């Protein structure tokens, strides 16, 4: 996959509360697996949908979510930043 992505800055991936959490999480996994840095924006509604539609249970605080995702996807900690809904500006 990495040969298809130009080597540019981080990719911003946002998830709201819409159904289809597994697609967003799969995209996150593919980007991290390809070595891309990701800035992940996550609403509270998205956290609820992720919990309902997958077996991934994310904690409440962005820094704890980041640690959980780093462990879950076994990625380099420098690749992933997680922002809560109040940090999007």
N, C-alpha and C positions, 0 to 999 in steps of 0.2 A: 504494500500500500504506500509506503513512504516515497517510492519513485514517482508517484503521481501527484504529490503535494509539493509545491514550490517552497524552498526554504525561506520563509518569511517569519514575521513576528508571531506572537501567540494567537491562537484561535479563541474567540469568545463564544462560549456555548451557554445558552440560557434555557432553563426549563421552568415552565409555569405549571399550572394545575391541570393541563389538558391530558386526556388519556394517551397512552402510548409511551409510558415511562421506559419500557424496555428498549425502544428505538433510540431514545436520547442517551440512555446508559450504554448501549452498544456503540454509538458514535463516540462517546467519551472514551470507552475502552480502546476502540480502533485508533483514535488520535494519540492516546498515551502510548499505545503499543508501537505506533509509528515514530515515537520520540518527539512528538510535537508538544510544545507548551500550551496549556489550556487554562483560560480564565473561565471558571464555571460559576454562573449566576443561577441561584436556586431560590424560588419562592417557597413560602410556607406551604402553599397548596401543592406544589410539586413534591415536597417532602411527604405529604400525606398520600398522594397518588403513587409515589415510588413504594411506599410502605404497603399500600393496598394491592398493587399490581406485580410486585416482585418480592423476593425473600430478602431483599437488602433493607435493613432498618437503619436509617441515618439518625444520628444524634441531633440535638437542636442547634448548637452553635456552629458557625462556619468553620472555626479552627478544628473542632472535633469531627465535623463532616470531612474536612480535608484529610485528617489523619486516618479516618476509616476508609476513605476511597484510595489513599496511597497504599494502605495495607491490602485492601481488596483487589486492586489492580496490579499490585507489585510494581509500581512505577517509581521513577526518581522523584524525590520530594520537590525538587526544583521545577518540575514540569507542571505542577498543579497549584492553582490558587482558587480558593472558593470564597464566594461573596454571598452574604445573606441579603435578603430583600431590602434592608435598610442601608445597604452599602453600594447600591447601584448608581449613585450619582457621582 
